[in-house]
Amino acid sequence: MSETGAPRAGWSLGVLALGLAAGFAAMGSFGTIQDSAKAELALSDQTLALVQGVAAAVPLALLSVPVGILVDRRNRVRLFLGLAVLWTLGTLLTAVASSTAMLFAARMMTGTGTTGALTAALSLGADLYPPGRRGRAMLVMTLGKSLGIAAGFALSGTLFGWVGGGAFGVSGWRAVHLVLGGLFALCLLPLLTLREPVRREVVAAGAPLRVVAKELWARRGFLLPLFVGQVSVVMADNSALIWAAPVLGRRYGLTPDQFAGWMGALVFATGIGGAVLGGVAADWGQRSGRRGGVLHGALIAAALGAPAALFPVAGSVPLFALCLGWLVLCGTVTGLITSVALTVLIPNEARGLCIGLFIAVAGVIGFGVAPSAVAWVSAWLGGEVHLATALAAVGLATGVLAIAAFAQAIRAAPVQPIR
């Protein structure tokens, strides 16, 4: 069935946003209370980096492209629902993990489900509205993603404050994931109301994979720097969100229940602001008629956000919060604008594969390399006490790279968007 009419499209967009919120909450829930799991399972920072980063990167590298192909050729609603079930099961498996390997597998499930669903959601959302309104459509889904990231901090931290001593016969961090698993299961119900929309902007319906790959290759001069730019932003943002809680605990002496509330609110508020700014900037950029106009806002946001990567070495908690919020705000802007650019400048039959390739690259580097790089730099500097300095160094370096890459993507962008 196709989506027809604004009310139905609006409902579907809202349900997709809710699904993404649940997925990203599942993906981020472990980070806030990871030090508790570290103590119980006797893990090192390097092991935490594997669990938090590589566990998401490996399945992304292996599955993102196949998921992207499925998005282009199969029923996206069914695919989204299946991936939602996967992140729910991963959350419950986290609660009962008794070894590093089991915990690694659980976090792999949540990461695969969430990022795979993001590919399907972007493709679905793009077909609910015409190109001229697509920035606002991506805005709603970005709000869902931001809500999920914020909930990953706020829910897990708040629940840990309530059951930190243990509940249901298990330790606090396990009890938190049992509760969250039940909540995510309830979030599956609205997904049953979704219907597959008609695909827009199809240049070659049912084209063989080699034809689709050729279309993407022809745009490599634009896509490669765009990928480098946004992956660099993902590296900085993921490292920040993964390691912010340990820095607050070790450098500033705060416990999860002391920072989870304001940190969750901060991430959500800046996510809302970034989504609104990104959506408006993307639509304005398209109307400007300039080459690469849709990406001008991303370049500005990357330039403004790079200095905020120094938040881990801020002299106080308020300054830490201000800089982290600014980093998330700018990262949300670039992420939304990049999503709009892919849905506008890439034909529908290649869109899922393109987004899947992007998520695969972002997963390997942004999730797998960046968090581990922070741990490696920290070890090189002298040990875990240098975590804050290492996080700042990695974030600043990737921020500078993003600026140069977005500038090149604008110069190489297609002159005319697909209508």
Buried (B, 14 or more C-beta within 10 A) or exposed (E): EEBEEEEBBBBBBBBBBBBBBBBBBBBBBBBBBBBBBBEEBEBEBBBBBBBBBBBBBBBBBEBBBEBBBBBBBBEBBBBBBEBBBBBBBBBBBBBBBEEBEBBBBBBBBBBBBBBBBBBBBBBBBBBBBEBEEBBBBBBBBBBBBBBBBBBBBBBBBBBBBEBBEEBEEBBBBBBBBBBBBEBBBEBBEBBEEBBBBEBBBBBEEEBEEEEBBEBBEEBEBBBBBBBBBBBBBBBBBBBBBBBBBBBBBBBBEBBBBBBBBBBBBBBBBBBBBBBBBBBBBBBBBBEEEBBBBBBBBBBBBBBBBBBBBBBBBBEEBEEBBBBBBBBBBBBBBBBBBBBBBBBBBBBBBBBBBBBBBBBBBBBBBBBBBBBBBBBBBBBEBEEBEBBBBBBBBBBBBBBBBBBBBBBBBBEBBBEEBBE
